[in-house]
């Protein structure tokens, strides 16, 4: 009886610990599936500056078959930003 309760307790602790990792995996996989099923052609990126309370937005229009190019543009911009930060230090 006690062994069964301990086994159930260990199982539930394992379930509680694995749920966040499983959630992140399922969320990422569903985002990729959603993008394949409903490819977007228009992306709006908003920048909000809390100090001056200004908001700027950029609208990017892409053909349906080139949606992967947005991801590569973002990766390229981030790598350039990291590269510039390294040279500033």
N, C-alpha and C positions, 0 to 999 in steps of 0.2 A: 504494500500500500504506500509506504513512504517512498520507495524507489520509483513508483509510478508518478507520484506527485513531483518528485525532484526532476524526473525526465520531462514532465510536462512544463515545469518551470523553465528548464533549460531550453526547451523547444520554443516557448513563447519569447524568451529573451533573445534567442536567435532570430525569430521572426521580426521582432521590434528593431533589431540592429540591421537587418538586411533590407527592410522596407525603403529607407532613403536611397540606398544604392540602386535598388531595383526601380524606384520611381525615376531617378535621373536617367537610367538607361532607357526606360520605356518612353519618357518624355523626348529624349533626343531621337529615338527611332521614329516616334510619331511625327516629329517635326520634319524629318526627311521624307516620310511617306506623304505628309500633307503637301509639302512643296512639289513632290512629283505629281500628285493628283491635281493640284490647283496652282500651277506656276504663276507667279505674279509678274506683272510687267512694270508696275509702278511702285517705287519705294520712296518713302518720305523719311528723312533723317532730321530729327529736331535737336538743336543745341540750346540749352537753357543755362544762362549765366546767373547764378544766385546773387552775386554781388551787385550787379547793375540791373537785375530783373529784366534782362532782355532775352528774347527768344528768337532764334533764327532757324529756318528750315530749308532743306535742300531736297528737291524732288528729282529722282533718278528714274528715267524711263528706259526700259530694256526690251528687246524682242523676247518672245517667249522661249526661244531655243537658246538664248544666251544668259539665262539666269545664273549660271555658274560663274559668269564673269564678274558679277557683283561680289561674290565671295572672294575671288582672286583680287579684286580692287581693294577690298577692305584689308585683306592680308598684306597686300603690298603697302598700303598706307601705314598699317601698324608696324611693319618691319622698318619702313623709313623713319617712323617716329622713334622707334627703339634705337635705330642706328644714329639718329641725330642726338638722342639723349646721351649715348655713349661718348660722342665727340664733345658734348658740352661740359662733361665732368672733367 
